Protein backbone atom coordinates (compact mmCIF):
# COMPACT_ATOMS: atom_id res chain seq x y z
CA UNK A 1 0.00 0.00 0.00
CA UNK A 2 1.26 3.44 -0.92
CA UNK A 3 2.33 5.70 1.87
CA UNK A 4 2.20 9.41 1.30
CA UNK A 5 3.86 12.22 3.13
CA UNK A 6 1.35 14.63 4.63
CA UNK A 7 1.89 17.86 6.48
CA UNK A 8 -0.58 18.32 9.29
CA UNK A 9 -1.04 21.56 11.17
CA UNK A 10 -1.17 20.33 14.75
CA UNK A 11 -1.49 22.90 17.54
CA UNK A 12 -0.25 25.61 15.22
CA UNK A 13 2.86 23.74 14.11
CA UNK A 14 3.37 21.97 10.76
CA UNK A 15 4.16 18.31 11.42
CA UNK A 16 5.16 15.82 8.76
CA UNK A 17 4.12 12.20 8.77
CA UNK A 18 4.18 9.27 6.38
CA UNK A 19 0.72 7.78 6.32
CA UNK A 20 -1.18 5.04 4.54
CA UNK A 21 -4.62 6.08 3.23
CA UNK A 22 -6.29 3.91 5.85
CA UNK A 23 -4.36 5.38 8.79
CA UNK A 24 -6.68 7.10 11.22
CA UNK A 25 -5.93 10.56 12.54
CA UNK A 26 -5.93 9.18 16.10
CA UNK A 27 -3.15 6.74 15.23
CA UNK A 28 -0.98 9.38 13.60
CA UNK A 29 -1.45 11.86 16.44
CA UNK A 30 -0.99 9.32 19.24
CA UNK A 31 1.49 6.81 17.86
CA UNK A 32 3.20 8.90 15.18
CA UNK A 33 3.45 12.31 16.80
CA UNK A 34 3.42 11.20 20.43
CA UNK A 35 0.37 13.15 21.53
CA UNK A 36 -0.76 10.96 24.42
CA UNK A 37 -3.87 13.01 25.09
CA UNK A 38 -5.56 11.75 21.89
CA UNK A 39 -6.76 8.31 22.93
CA UNK A 40 -8.16 5.36 21.08
CA UNK A 41 -11.34 4.34 22.89
CA UNK A 42 -14.22 2.76 21.02
CA UNK A 43 -13.20 3.30 17.38
CA UNK A 44 -16.83 4.09 16.53
CA UNK A 45 -17.14 7.78 17.41
CA UNK A 46 -19.22 7.09 20.49
CA UNK A 47 -16.95 7.52 23.54
CA UNK A 48 -15.16 10.81 22.86
CA UNK A 49 -11.67 9.92 24.13
CA UNK A 50 -10.09 10.70 20.72
CA UNK A 51 -11.76 14.12 20.45
CA UNK A 52 -9.69 16.78 18.69
CA UNK A 53 -10.74 20.11 17.24
CA UNK A 54 -10.71 20.30 13.45
CA UNK A 55 -10.81 23.97 12.47
CA UNK A 56 -12.10 24.70 15.96
CA UNK A 57 -14.93 22.18 16.16
CA UNK A 58 -14.82 18.78 17.90
CA UNK A 59 -14.47 15.67 15.74
CA UNK A 60 -13.61 12.04 16.43
CA UNK A 61 -9.99 11.37 15.39
CA UNK A 62 -10.95 7.68 15.16
CA UNK A 63 -13.44 8.48 12.39
CA UNK A 64 -11.17 10.84 10.46
CA UNK A 65 -8.53 9.57 8.07
CA UNK A 66 -5.17 11.22 8.62
CA UNK A 67 -5.06 12.26 4.95
CA UNK A 68 -8.33 14.11 5.43
CA UNK A 69 -6.81 16.41 8.03
CA UNK A 70 -4.43 17.95 5.48
CA UNK A 71 -5.17 21.63 5.08
CA UNK A 72 -7.12 21.82 8.33
CA UNK A 73 -6.05 23.05 11.74
CA UNK A 74 -5.91 20.22 14.29
CA UNK A 75 -6.03 21.16 17.97
CA UNK A 76 -5.35 18.73 20.81
CA UNK A 77 -5.48 19.31 24.54
CA UNK A 78 -1.80 20.26 24.82
CA UNK A 79 -2.53 23.44 22.85
CA UNK A 80 -4.49 24.68 25.85
CA UNK A 81 -1.71 24.35 28.40
CA UNK A 82 0.55 27.37 28.75
CA UNK A 83 4.33 27.90 28.97
CA UNK A 84 6.05 25.43 31.29
CA UNK A 85 2.95 23.25 31.50
CA UNK A 86 0.78 25.74 33.37
CA UNK A 87 -2.84 24.72 33.34
CA UNK A 88 -5.58 26.36 31.29
CA UNK A 89 -8.35 27.96 33.41
CA UNK A 90 -10.73 25.22 32.23
CA UNK A 91 -8.28 22.59 33.49
CA UNK A 92 -7.95 24.52 36.75
CA UNK A 93 -11.73 24.39 37.14
CA UNK A 94 -11.71 20.60 36.63
CA UNK A 95 -8.96 20.26 39.24
CA UNK A 96 -10.69 22.55 41.73
CA UNK A 97 -14.10 20.90 41.44
CA UNK A 98 -13.10 17.26 41.04
CA UNK A 99 -14.16 16.98 37.42
CA UNK A 100 -11.43 14.52 36.60
CA UNK A 101 -10.65 11.21 38.24
CA UNK A 102 -8.74 8.62 36.18
CA UNK A 103 -8.34 11.24 33.45
CA UNK A 104 -8.87 9.04 30.41
CA UNK A 105 -11.90 10.95 29.14
CA UNK A 106 -10.75 14.36 30.37
CA UNK A 107 -8.95 15.68 27.25
CA UNK A 108 -12.00 14.97 25.10
CA UNK A 109 -14.39 16.46 27.65
CA UNK A 110 -12.29 19.60 28.01
CA UNK A 111 -11.91 20.15 24.27
CA UNK A 112 -15.65 19.68 23.74
CA UNK A 113 -16.43 22.13 26.55
CA UNK A 114 -13.79 24.56 25.26
CA UNK A 115 -15.35 24.58 21.76
CA UNK A 116 -18.81 25.10 23.29
CA UNK A 117 -17.54 28.03 25.37
CA UNK A 118 -16.06 29.66 22.24
CA UNK A 119 -19.39 29.29 20.42
CA UNK A 120 -21.95 30.04 23.15
CA UNK A 121 -21.52 32.76 25.72
CA UNK A 122 -23.83 31.39 28.41
CA UNK A 123 -25.10 27.87 27.70
CA UNK A 124 -27.53 26.42 30.23
CA UNK A 125 -26.66 23.30 32.22
CA UNK A 126 -29.00 21.36 29.91
CA UNK A 127 -27.17 22.70 26.87
CA UNK A 128 -23.78 21.73 28.31
CA UNK A 129 -25.15 18.28 29.06
CA UNK A 130 -26.46 17.95 25.47
CA UNK A 131 -23.07 18.99 24.08
CA UNK A 132 -21.30 16.36 26.21
CA UNK A 133 -23.58 13.45 25.24
CA UNK A 134 -20.74 11.92 23.24
CA UNK A 135 -18.07 12.07 25.96
CA UNK A 136 -18.37 9.12 28.27
CA UNK A 137 -16.90 9.22 31.78
CA UNK A 138 -16.83 6.01 33.83
CA UNK A 139 -15.40 7.47 37.06
CA UNK A 140 -16.77 10.74 38.37
CA UNK A 141 -20.21 10.71 36.88
CA UNK A 142 -21.12 13.92 35.17
CA UNK A 143 -22.18 16.24 38.00
CA UNK A 144 -18.67 17.45 38.85
CA UNK A 145 -17.76 17.75 35.17
CA UNK A 146 -20.79 19.99 34.63
CA UNK A 147 -19.94 21.96 37.80
CA UNK A 148 -16.40 22.56 36.52
CA UNK A 149 -17.57 23.73 33.10
CA UNK A 150 -20.21 25.99 34.63
CA UNK A 151 -17.61 27.49 36.96
CA UNK A 152 -15.30 28.19 34.00
CA UNK A 153 -18.17 29.82 32.08
CA UNK A 154 -19.17 31.85 35.14
CA UNK A 155 -15.61 33.22 35.26
CA UNK A 156 -16.12 34.52 31.70
CA UNK A 157 -14.50 31.53 29.93
CA UNK A 158 -10.99 33.04 29.94
CA UNK B 1 -4.70 0.93 11.32
CA UNK B 2 -7.65 -1.32 11.90
CA UNK B 3 -9.46 -1.29 8.57
CA UNK B 4 -8.43 -3.26 5.51
CA UNK B 5 -5.97 -1.34 3.32
CA UNK B 6 -7.50 0.81 0.59
CA UNK B 7 -6.48 3.50 -1.81
CA UNK B 8 -7.68 7.06 -1.38
CA UNK B 9 -8.53 9.68 -3.94
CA UNK B 10 -9.87 13.19 -3.50
CA UNK B 11 -12.24 14.80 -6.00
CA UNK B 12 -13.21 18.46 -6.30
CA UNK B 13 -16.52 18.14 -8.17
CA UNK B 14 -19.46 15.77 -8.40
CA UNK B 15 -18.58 15.08 -12.05
CA UNK B 16 -15.13 13.94 -10.95
CA UNK B 17 -16.78 11.75 -8.33
CA UNK B 18 -19.00 10.10 -10.95
CA UNK B 19 -15.95 9.61 -13.19
CA UNK B 20 -13.97 8.08 -10.34
CA UNK B 21 -16.84 5.68 -9.59
CA UNK B 22 -16.93 4.69 -13.29
CA UNK B 23 -13.16 4.14 -13.26
CA UNK B 24 -13.26 1.73 -10.33
CA UNK B 25 -15.15 -1.46 -9.64
CA UNK B 26 -18.06 -1.92 -7.28
CA UNK B 27 -15.75 -2.00 -4.26
CA UNK B 28 -15.15 1.74 -4.56
CA UNK B 29 -17.01 3.78 -1.94
CA UNK B 30 -17.72 7.47 -1.60
CA UNK B 31 -16.44 9.08 1.59
CA UNK B 32 -18.42 12.09 2.81
CA UNK B 33 -18.61 12.74 6.57
CA UNK B 34 -17.49 9.19 7.32
CA UNK B 35 -19.52 8.92 10.52
CA UNK B 36 -21.15 5.66 9.44
CA UNK B 37 -18.61 4.47 6.87
CA UNK B 38 -15.48 4.78 9.03
CA UNK B 39 -16.95 2.84 11.99
CA UNK B 40 -17.87 0.15 9.46
CA UNK B 41 -14.28 0.25 8.15
CA UNK B 42 -12.90 0.02 11.68
CA UNK B 43 -15.12 -2.99 12.36
CA UNK B 44 -14.23 -4.43 8.95
CA UNK B 45 -17.89 -4.61 8.02
CA UNK B 46 -16.96 -3.02 4.68
CA UNK B 47 -13.80 -3.75 2.70
CA UNK B 48 -13.48 -1.17 -0.04
CA UNK B 49 -10.62 -1.11 -2.53
CA UNK B 50 -10.71 2.66 -2.90
CA UNK B 51 -12.34 5.55 -1.06
CA UNK B 52 -13.36 8.57 -3.12
CA UNK B 53 -13.36 11.59 -0.81
CA UNK B 54 -16.06 14.05 -1.96
CA UNK B 55 -15.71 16.54 0.89
CA UNK B 56 -14.24 19.14 -1.48
CA UNK B 57 -16.81 18.54 -4.26
CA UNK B 58 -19.23 21.26 -3.21
CA UNK B 59 -18.90 24.44 -1.15
CA UNK B 60 -22.48 25.74 -1.44
CA UNK B 61 -24.64 26.62 1.55
CA UNK B 62 -28.37 25.80 1.71
CA UNK B 63 -30.44 28.24 -0.40
CA UNK B 64 -33.98 28.91 -1.62
CA UNK B 65 -34.87 28.37 -5.27
CA UNK B 66 -38.43 28.75 -6.63
CA UNK B 67 -40.32 27.61 -3.57
CA UNK B 68 -37.86 24.88 -2.69
CA UNK B 69 -35.11 24.75 -0.12
CA UNK B 70 -32.02 23.31 -1.80
CA UNK B 71 -29.67 21.51 0.57
CA UNK B 72 -26.33 20.52 -0.95
CA UNK B 73 -25.51 16.89 -0.17
CA UNK B 74 -22.46 17.94 1.84
CA UNK B 75 -24.54 20.00 4.28
CA UNK B 76 -23.36 18.89 7.74
CA UNK B 77 -25.87 18.01 10.42
CA UNK B 78 -24.52 20.90 12.52
CA UNK B 79 -25.45 23.25 9.65
CA UNK B 80 -29.02 21.94 9.72
CA UNK B 81 -29.14 23.05 13.35
CA UNK B 82 -27.50 26.45 12.83
CA UNK B 83 -28.37 27.65 9.32
CA UNK B 84 -31.12 30.32 9.39
CA UNK B 85 -32.49 29.28 5.95
CA UNK B 86 -32.95 25.70 7.19
CA UNK B 87 -34.34 26.68 10.59
CA UNK B 88 -36.88 29.03 9.02
CA UNK B 89 -37.93 26.97 5.99
CA UNK B 90 -37.52 23.38 7.13
CA UNK B 91 -37.48 23.41 10.96
CA UNK B 92 -38.37 19.71 10.92
CA UNK B 93 -34.90 18.95 9.55
CA UNK B 94 -33.28 20.99 12.32
CA UNK B 95 -35.39 19.19 14.92
CA UNK B 96 -34.46 15.79 13.46
CA UNK B 97 -30.75 16.68 13.36
CA UNK B 98 -30.79 17.33 17.12
CA UNK B 99 -31.31 13.60 17.67
CA UNK B 100 -28.33 12.50 15.57
CA UNK B 101 -25.38 10.93 17.38
CA UNK B 102 -23.26 13.44 19.26
CA UNK B 103 -21.66 16.80 18.54
CA UNK B 104 -18.73 15.22 16.66
CA UNK B 105 -21.03 13.18 14.43
CA UNK B 106 -23.07 16.33 13.70
CA UNK B 107 -19.93 18.32 12.86
CA UNK B 108 -18.77 15.82 10.24
CA UNK B 109 -21.82 13.83 9.13
CA UNK B 110 -23.54 14.97 5.93
CA UNK B 111 -27.13 15.01 4.72
CA UNK B 112 -26.31 13.22 1.45
CA UNK B 113 -24.24 10.61 3.24
CA UNK B 114 -27.04 9.96 5.70
CA UNK B 115 -29.58 9.48 2.90
CA UNK B 116 -27.23 7.28 0.86
CA UNK B 117 -26.45 5.14 3.91
CA UNK B 118 -30.19 4.31 4.03
CA UNK B 119 -30.28 3.37 7.68
CA UNK B 120 -33.88 2.39 8.55
CA UNK B 121 -33.55 4.41 11.78
CA UNK B 122 -32.12 7.49 10.05
CA UNK B 123 -33.63 10.70 11.43
CA UNK B 124 -32.98 12.77 8.30
CA UNK B 125 -34.40 10.15 5.93
CA UNK B 126 -37.51 9.98 8.11
CA UNK B 127 -37.91 13.77 8.15
CA UNK B 128 -37.22 14.06 4.40
CA UNK B 129 -40.00 11.53 3.79
CA UNK B 130 -42.49 13.55 5.83
CA UNK B 131 -41.41 16.70 3.97
CA UNK B 132 -42.11 15.11 0.57
CA UNK B 133 -38.54 15.95 -0.39
CA UNK B 134 -36.55 14.58 -3.30
CA UNK B 135 -32.88 14.00 -4.00
CA UNK B 136 -30.95 15.11 -7.05
CA UNK B 137 -28.70 12.34 -8.31
CA UNK B 138 -25.85 12.71 -10.77
CA UNK B 139 -24.72 9.75 -12.83
CA UNK B 140 -22.81 9.11 -16.05
CA UNK B 141 -25.83 10.22 -18.11
CA UNK B 142 -26.54 13.43 -16.23
CA UNK B 143 -28.86 14.45 -13.42
CA UNK B 144 -32.23 13.14 -12.35
CA UNK B 145 -34.54 13.70 -9.40
CA UNK B 146 -35.81 10.89 -7.20
CA UNK B 147 -38.48 11.28 -4.52
CA UNK B 148 -37.15 10.25 -1.12
CA UNK B 149 -40.20 7.95 -0.97
CA UNK B 150 -38.68 6.01 -3.91
CA UNK B 151 -35.04 6.19 -2.84
CA UNK B 152 -34.75 3.27 -0.44
CA UNK B 153 -34.68 -0.37 -1.42
CA UNK B 154 -34.16 -2.12 1.90
CA UNK B 155 -31.75 -2.29 4.79
CA UNK B 156 -28.77 0.04 4.10
CA UNK B 157 -29.67 -0.12 0.40
CA UNK B 158 -30.86 2.54 -2.04
CA UNK B 159 -32.03 2.25 -5.63
CA UNK B 160 -29.00 4.27 -6.76
CA UNK B 161 -26.55 2.74 -9.20
CA UNK B 162 -22.90 2.22 -8.33
CA UNK B 163 -21.87 5.31 -10.35
CA UNK B 164 -24.53 7.62 -8.87
CA UNK B 165 -23.83 10.48 -6.49
CA UNK B 166 -26.50 12.33 -4.46
CA UNK B 167 -25.82 16.03 -4.96
CA UNK B 168 -28.81 17.76 -3.33
CA UNK B 169 -31.92 17.34 -1.24
CA UNK B 170 -34.81 19.54 -2.40
CA UNK B 171 -37.54 20.34 0.09
CA UNK B 172 -40.79 21.99 -1.05
CA UNK B 173 -41.32 25.00 1.21
CA UNK B 174 -43.61 27.27 -0.82
CA UNK B 175 -46.63 28.71 0.94
CA UNK B 176 -49.13 28.76 -1.95
CA UNK B 177 -52.44 28.87 -0.12
CA UNK B 178 -53.44 30.82 2.96
CA UNK B 179 -53.23 28.75 6.11
CA UNK B 180 -50.35 27.50 8.17
CA UNK B 181 -47.87 24.67 8.46
CA UNK B 182 -46.79 22.69 11.47
CA UNK B 183 -44.21 20.03 12.13
CA UNK B 184 -42.94 17.72 14.85
CA UNK B 185 -40.19 15.17 15.35
CA UNK B 186 -40.56 12.52 18.07
CA UNK B 187 -38.03 9.85 18.91
CA UNK B 188 -37.63 7.08 21.44
CA UNK B 189 -34.07 5.83 21.97
CA UNK B 190 -32.51 3.74 24.74
CA UNK B 191 -30.00 6.47 25.61
CA UNK B 192 -29.31 9.93 24.24
CA UNK B 193 -27.20 9.56 21.05
CA UNK B 194 -28.30 5.96 20.43
CA UNK B 195 -29.96 4.88 17.20
CA UNK B 196 -33.71 5.47 17.31
CA UNK B 197 -35.84 2.56 18.42
CA UNK B 198 -38.72 4.32 16.69
CA UNK B 199 -39.02 7.88 15.41
CA UNK B 200 -41.97 9.73 13.87
CA UNK B 201 -41.80 12.93 11.82
CA UNK B 202 -45.00 14.82 11.04
CA UNK B 203 -45.79 17.62 8.59
CA UNK B 204 -49.23 19.21 8.45
CA UNK B 205 -50.96 22.10 6.71
CA UNK B 206 -54.14 23.65 8.08
CA UNK B 207 -56.76 25.90 6.49
CA UNK B 208 -57.29 29.45 7.70
CA UNK B 209 -60.33 30.06 9.89
CA UNK B 210 -61.06 27.12 12.14
CA UNK B 211 -57.79 25.40 11.21
CA UNK B 212 -59.05 22.18 9.61
CA UNK B 213 -56.22 19.89 8.49
CA UNK B 214 -55.58 20.20 4.75
CA UNK B 215 -52.58 17.91 4.44
CA UNK B 216 -50.86 15.54 6.83
CA UNK B 217 -47.92 13.24 6.30
CA UNK B 218 -45.94 11.18 8.80
CA UNK B 219 -42.62 9.41 8.29
CA UNK B 220 -41.63 6.49 10.50
CA UNK B 221 -38.15 5.19 11.32
CA UNK B 222 -37.20 1.95 13.06
CA UNK B 223 -40.24 -0.12 12.05
CA UNK B 224 -39.19 -1.73 8.74
CA UNK B 225 -36.12 -2.39 6.59
CA UNK B 226 -36.25 1.28 5.52
CA UNK B 227 -37.95 4.49 6.65
CA UNK B 228 -41.62 4.32 5.63
CA UNK B 229 -44.60 6.68 5.41
CA UNK B 230 -47.19 6.01 8.09
CA UNK B 231 -50.27 4.38 6.53
CA UNK B 232 -51.66 7.18 4.27
CA UNK B 233 -55.27 5.97 4.58
CA UNK B 234 -55.08 6.31 8.36
CA UNK B 235 -53.28 9.66 8.41
CA UNK B 236 -55.50 10.99 5.59
CA UNK B 237 -58.65 10.42 7.64
CA UNK B 238 -58.00 13.61 9.64
CA UNK B 239 -57.98 15.76 6.50
CA UNK B 240 -60.91 18.18 6.52
CA UNK B 241 -61.31 17.97 10.30
CA UNK B 242 -59.98 19.67 13.41
CA UNK B 243 -59.12 16.39 15.13
CA UNK B 244 -59.72 15.86 18.83
CA UNK B 245 -57.10 14.14 20.98
CA UNK B 246 -59.24 10.98 20.85
CA UNK B 247 -59.38 11.14 17.04
CA UNK B 248 -55.59 11.49 16.83
CA UNK B 249 -55.15 8.53 19.16
CA UNK B 250 -57.40 6.44 16.88
CA UNK B 251 -55.50 7.50 13.77
CA UNK B 252 -52.15 6.76 15.39
CA UNK B 253 -53.37 3.35 16.54
CA UNK B 254 -54.52 2.55 13.00
CA UNK B 255 -51.11 3.66 11.67
CA UNK B 256 -49.42 1.38 14.21
CA UNK B 257 -51.58 -1.58 13.25
CA UNK B 258 -50.48 -1.16 9.64
CA UNK B 259 -46.82 -1.72 10.63
CA UNK B 260 -45.17 -5.05 11.38
CA UNK B 261 -41.85 -4.21 12.99
CA UNK B 262 -39.31 -6.94 13.70
CA UNK B 263 -38.00 -7.92 17.09
CA UNK B 264 -34.28 -7.34 17.66
CA UNK B 265 -31.85 -6.88 20.51
CA UNK B 266 -33.04 -3.29 21.10
CA UNK B 267 -36.80 -3.81 21.29
CA UNK B 268 -39.56 -6.28 20.57
CA UNK B 269 -41.80 -5.85 17.55
CA UNK B 270 -44.79 -5.35 19.84
CA UNK B 271 -43.04 -2.57 21.77
CA UNK B 272 -42.04 -0.85 18.53
CA UNK B 273 -45.62 -0.96 17.30
CA UNK B 274 -46.78 0.54 20.59
CA UNK B 275 -44.19 3.31 20.11
CA UNK B 276 -45.58 4.00 16.63
CA UNK B 277 -49.02 4.61 18.17
CA UNK B 278 -47.66 6.88 20.90
CA UNK B 279 -45.12 8.84 18.83
CA UNK B 280 -47.46 9.30 15.83
CA UNK B 281 -50.14 10.71 18.13
CA UNK B 282 -47.67 13.06 19.81
CA UNK B 283 -46.17 14.13 16.48
CA UNK B 284 -49.54 14.91 14.89
CA UNK B 285 -50.78 16.72 18.00
CA UNK B 286 -47.66 18.87 18.22
CA UNK B 287 -47.59 19.58 14.47
CA UNK B 288 -51.26 20.62 14.39
CA UNK B 289 -50.77 22.65 17.57
CA UNK B 290 -47.88 24.52 15.98
CA UNK B 291 -49.91 25.22 12.83
CA UNK B 292 -52.79 26.57 14.94
CA UNK B 293 -50.40 28.81 16.89
CA UNK B 294 -49.14 30.24 13.61
CA UNK B 295 -52.72 30.88 12.48
CA UNK B 296 -53.55 32.58 15.76
CA UNK B 297 -50.47 34.80 15.49
CA UNK B 298 -51.24 35.86 11.91
Interface residues (C-beta under 8 A of the other chain):
Chain A: X1 X2 X20 X21 X22 X23 X24 X27 X43 X44 X45 X46 X48 X51 X54 X57 X58 X59 X60 X62 X63 X64 X65 X67 X68 X112 X130 X131 X133 X134 X135
Chain B: X1 X2 X3 X4 X5 X6 X7 X8 X31 X34 X35 X38 X39 X41 X42 X43 X51 X53 X55 X78 X101 X102 X103 X104 X105 X107 X108 X192 X193
